[in-house]
Amino acid sequence: MARFTFRLPDIGEGIAEAEIVAWHVAVGDRVEEDQNIADMMTDKATVEMESPVSGTVVELAGEVGDQVAIGAALVVIETEGESEASPATEEAVLEAENPGVEEVTTSAPAQNPAPANAGSQSGDAGDAAPSSNTPDAPAGSRPSPGNDQAPASSVQASPAVRARARDLGIDLAAVKTDGERVRHADLDAYLRYGAAQGYAAPGASRARADEQVRVIGMRRRIAENMAAAKRNIPHFTYVDEVDVTQLEAMRADLNANRGQRPKLTMLPLMIVAICRTLPEFPMLNARYDDEAGVVTRRGRVHLGMAAQTDAGLTVPVIRDAQDLNVWQLATEIARLAEAARASKLKPEELGGGTITLTSLGPLGGIATTPVINRPEVAIIGPNKIVERPIFQGDDIVRAKLMNVSISCDHRVVDGWDAASYVQALKKVLETPVLLFAD
């Protein structure tokens, strides 16, 4: 038998090491040539490592979360042969079977081996909810004069009451009522009785055992990038209110006549407005190399779009956004979002951004203070749209209002410039015909 040492190849320009985010084999496993054996994460992407030979795994480089240097041993495989593979043989195999050209993903990192239901087993046995048949059962299961009646399914109650009882874990048959139907007031009385007796309602929060979760993979990269951004960049945030009543009306008209084209959200319109206003404020569409002390003001808009995935926050880039119309932008946003969720983003779709747009959609809140995506110098965050009365002259009218936040690198962008830019952006958003004007 011979042993083949599979060394971590160069999987990206300028990459010195990669993190183990998942093992797909264990010591003693039989592997076949081209079988996926591990997932390794670089700065922004996960690369699948495939075995160049067939054999039995005898050594692994480390555990999930460990860093492995380029060229270091990743896996040792025992193969059929008479002597151990020579370095020259290994290099030949690596050149022929370079895993670096395999599909790049942003998949969620696998966690340390643990039972699939470990979270539900973290509490002590004493934390389990008492049975409703025991003498110490909480008030949520207390007997009532009609407790010997038919199951809850035969109790008269509205769908809303049934849904609420189900969410609370209450058996409707155990709820006492003065009428023929169980009402919300009856549920309230039932819960008050339980509180008065010192019992928690069924489904109420209970103490759980502490749980330690290793920060690895994408989550660790996010943590490192955010820490580096806040440590190196003196952030400041400016927020202003925008009346998007006309913009929302125009969006509704466009969607009503879109035909086979994708439905428009606020984001494509926002991107068009950003691209139209950036040329007058080139210091915002820039990248700052703080080590060299050089700011590069970019002539094209490669717009990063912050997207939340199961693996964590990722920022795919819409390249040359200034050349796309609203329908093309809507299509590209949907494509990149789906690729992010499916962990199918390519390396070129994850880098090279010049400015970033981040939105929490309906969860947008009143205002946000987004963290800059280094080495960019600005990030824009539209917040949720709310409807409020406003004055127009002597009249009070209903308006749709949205706050827009912008965080900037104060080493490159002055407060006056950021405020001036938001005012220009506000003018376009409040007069949406300007989105399509030459």
N, C-alpha and C positions, 0 to 999 in steps of 0.2 A: 504494500500500500504506500502511496505517496501523499504528501501534504501540499496543498496549494494555498498560498497566502494572497487573498484578494485585498489590494490596497485601494484606499479611497482616491479616485481619480480627480483631476482638475475639473470641477463641475460648474465653473463660472469665472469670468474674467475678474481678477483681483481678489478671488476668494481664497483665504488662507486656511479656513476650517469650516466644518459643517456640524450641525447638531443632529444627533440621533433622535428622531421623533416617533419612530415605530420600528419594531422588529417583526418580521413576518416568518421568522424561523427561530428555532431554539437549538441548543447544543444537543446533538443526537439525532436531529431531523435529517431525513434524506432530501436533498435538493436536486433539481434538474437544471440543465443548462437553460439560461434565459428566464429562470424563475425569479420573481421579485423576492428579495431577501430583506430589504430595509428601505425606509424612507429617510432621507437626509435633508435637512433644511438649511438653506443659505440665508442671506439677508431677507429675501422676500418670497422665495419660492421653495417648494418641496420637490426633490428629485428622487425618483424611484431607482434603487440600485438592483441590478439584475445579476445573477450569478453567471460568470463566464464558463463555468465547468459544472459537471455533475459529480455528486459525491455525498459525503456525510459531514455535517457541521460539527467541528470539534472545538472551536473557540469563537467567541464574539468579542468585539472591541470594548464594549461597555454597556451601560444601561441607558434606557430612554432618558433624554435630557443631557447626556454627556456630549462633549465636543470632541471631534476627531479631526486631526490635522490632515491636510491634503498629502497623500503619499503614505500615510500611516496605515497599519494593518487594520482592516475592518472585519474580515471574516477569514477563518482558516478552515479549509475544506479538505477532508481526506478523500482522495480519489484512487481509482484503481491504477496501479502502476508499480514500478520497482524502486523509484527514487524520488526524492523531493524535487518539486519544480524549481528550476533555476530562475534567478532574477530575469535573465534574458527571456525565458519562456513566459514569465508573468507579464513582462512588458509587451511581448507580442500579442498575448491574449487581450491585454488592456487596450491596445491600439485597435485590435479587430473588433472588440466587443465594448467599445467605450459607452458606459452608461450615461455619460453626460449629454448624449443626444436624445435621450428618452424623454417622454412626455413630462412636462413640468406642471405641477399642480400647487394649489394652496389648500390642500386638504387639512382637516382638523387633525392634530397630532394624537396618536394613540397614547393612552395613559398607562401608568405602571400596571402590571398584571394585578387584577383585583376581581372579586366576584362581580358579576354584572349587576347584582342588586345590593351592592355594598352600601349604597346610600340609605336603603330602607332598613339595613341591619345595624346601623350605627348606634342606635339607642339601646339602653338596657332593657331587659325584659320587663322591668317595672314601669317603663314608659308606655307600654302598650295600653290602649284604651280599655277600660274595664268592660266586661260583657254586660249587656242590658239585663241578663238573667241573674246577676249576682246581687246580694243584698246591698253592696256599696256602689251600685250603678249610679251614674250622675243623673241630674234632673232631666237631661236630654232623653233619658230612657225611663223616666219615672212612670209607674203604673198610674192609670187613671180609671175612673169608674167604667169607661167603655173599652178597657184594654183587652177585653176578651172578644172584641168584635172582629169583623173581617179584616183582611190585609189592607194596607194603605191604598192599594190600587182601587179598592171599592169605596174609599172615602171621597165625599164630594168636595172638590176644591178647584179653583181656577188654575189654568196652566201656569200663571205667574207664581201662584202660591206653591204649586207642586215643584216648580223649578227652584224656588227659594229653599223649600224644605229639603230638596235633594242636595243642593249645595251645602246646606248646614248639616246634613246627615241626620235629619229628624224623620222619625217614623210618623206619618200623618195619623195613623191609627192610635197613636199615644197622645195626641193633642186633644185636649178638652175644648169643646165649643158649645155656646148657648144656642146656636142655630143648627141648620141642616148642613151648612157648608163651613169648612175651615177657612178662616180669613187671615189676612196678614196680622190683624190685631191679636188673633189667637196664637200665632207663632210668636209675636212679641211677648205676650203674657207667659208663654211656655219658656222662652229664653230668660225672662226676668225671674221666674221661679227658680230656674237653675242657678242664676247668679246669686240669688238670695241664700241659697243653700250652700254656696261656696263651690259649686261644681262648674266646670267648663262645659260649654255647649259642645255637642258632637261636632267634630271637624275643626274645633278651635286649635290654635297653635299650642304645641307642647314642647317642652325642653328636649333637645336632642344632643347627642354626644358631639364633641368637637371633631372636626374633620380637617386634615391637612391635605392640601392639593399642591403638587409641584407646579411651579410656573415654568412651563417648557414650550417648545415649538413656537407657533405663531404668537401665543400670548406673551412669551418671553421677548420675542422680537418687538412686539408692540410696546412692552414695558421699557425696553432699552431705548427704542426710538423716541418715545415720549419723554423719557428722562433726559436724553441727550438734547432734545429740542428745548425743554424748559431750562436746562442747565446752561446752554450756550446762547439761547436767543432771548433778548429782553423784549418780552411780549407787551403789547398794549392792544386793547380792544375798544372799538368805537361802534355804537349802536344807534340806528335811527329808524323811525317809523315810516312806512311806505303805504300809501293808499293804493291797493291793487284791485279796486272795484271794477274799473274798466278792463284791466288785464284779465281778470277772472271772467268777465262777460265775453271778451274776445276768445278766451280759451274754450268757453262753452260753445260758441259759434263754430270754432274750428273743429271741435270734436263732433258736433252735429253734422258736419259736412266732410268728415275725414275719409269716407269710403272704406277702402281696405287698408288704409294706413293705420299705424298704431295710435292708441289713445294718448292724448297729450296730458302730462302732469305739469306742475309749475316748473320743474327742473329744466326742460328744453328751452322754455321761454327765458328763464333766468340765465342760462348759458349764452343765449344769443345776446342778451343785454350786456353781459359781462364782456363778451368779445367785441361788441360795438363800442364800449367805453374805455377799454384798456389801452388802445393806441395813444390816447392823450395822457396816459399815466404809466409810462413804460417802467417806472421803478417798481411797480407792483407785479408785473409779469416778468419776474427775474429769479435768478438763482445766485446765492451768495456763497462763494468759497471762502470761509472765514480763515482757513489756514494760509491761503495765498493772498487774502485781502483783496479779492476781485469779485465785482458784481457783474454778472452777465445779463443784460436786458434782452429778453428773447423777442424776436419779431413774430413768432408763431405762438399760438395758444395751445399748449398741450395740457388740457384741463384734467386734473385729478378729481375723481368722484369717490368720496369716502363711502364705502359699502360695508354693512354689517353682515357677517357670516357666522356660521356655527363655530368656525375656527377663531373668530375675532375680527377686528376691524382691518379691512384691506382697502387699498386705494388704486383701483384700475384707472388707466389714463385714456382719455378720449383725445387722440392725436389730431392735430390741425382742426380743432373745434371751430375756428373762425371760418372754415370753408364749408361747414355743414348747415343745412336749414333745420327748422324745428322738427320736421318729420324724420330727417336723417339722424338728428340727435336723439330723438325718442327711440328710434330703432337701435342705435348704438348703446344707449343707456340700458335698454332691456337686455341686449346681448351680453354686455359686460357684467351686468348684475347676475344674470343666469350663469355665466361662466364662473363668477366668483362663488356662487352658492354651490355649484357642481365641482368646485376645485379644479377648473380647467383653464385658468388664466395662463397666458404665455409670459415669459420673462419680459418681452418688449412691451407688454400691456401693463406692467407694474412699475415702470421706471420712466424717468425723463420728464416728469411733470413740471410745469412752470407756475401754476397756481392751482389751488384746490377749492372745490365746492363741497361743503358738508351739510347734510340736511337730515333731520330726524322725522321729517314728514309731519303727521298729525301730532306726534309727541314733541314737536319742536320747542315748546315752552315759550316764555315771554322773551327771553334773550339768552344767548349762549356766548361763551368765551372760548372758541375753538383753539386747539393747539396747532401751531404751524407745522406743516409737513416739510421738515428740513431736507435739503438746503433751499427750499422755496422761501419766500419772504412774506407771503400773504395767504390767508385762507378766509373764505367768505361763507357765512352761515345764515341762510334764510330760516326764519322761525315760523311757527304755525300762524295760520290766518284766523283772525277773530273778527266777528261782526259787532260794531259798536256805533252809537250815534255820534255824529260830528257836526260842527257848525260849518255851513257854507253861506257866508254873508249873514243874513238874519234868520236863515232857515236851519232847521235841524234835520239832517238826512241820515239814512242808514249807509254805512260804509264797511268795506272789507279791508282790514288793516293787517299789516305784517311787518314785524321788526326784522331788519337786516343787520347782522353782526359782521364785523371784519376784524381779524387779528393780524397785526403786522409786526415785522422785525424792526424795532426802533433804531437799529444800527444803520438801516438802509432807508426806511420810510419814516417821514415825520408825521406827526399828528394832523397837521394841516393838510398834507397830501392825502391821507386816508379819509379825512372828513370830506375833502373836495371830491374824491373819487365816489364816495357813497352818494353824495348829492347828485353827481352826474348819472350814476346808476339809478337813483330814485327818479330822476326826470324821465328816463326812458321807460321805466316800469310803470310810472303813473300816466304816461302818454304812449300807450303800446303801439300806436301807428308808427312810432319811430323805430320799432324793431324791424320794420320792413322797408323803411325809407332809404334811399340812396344817399 
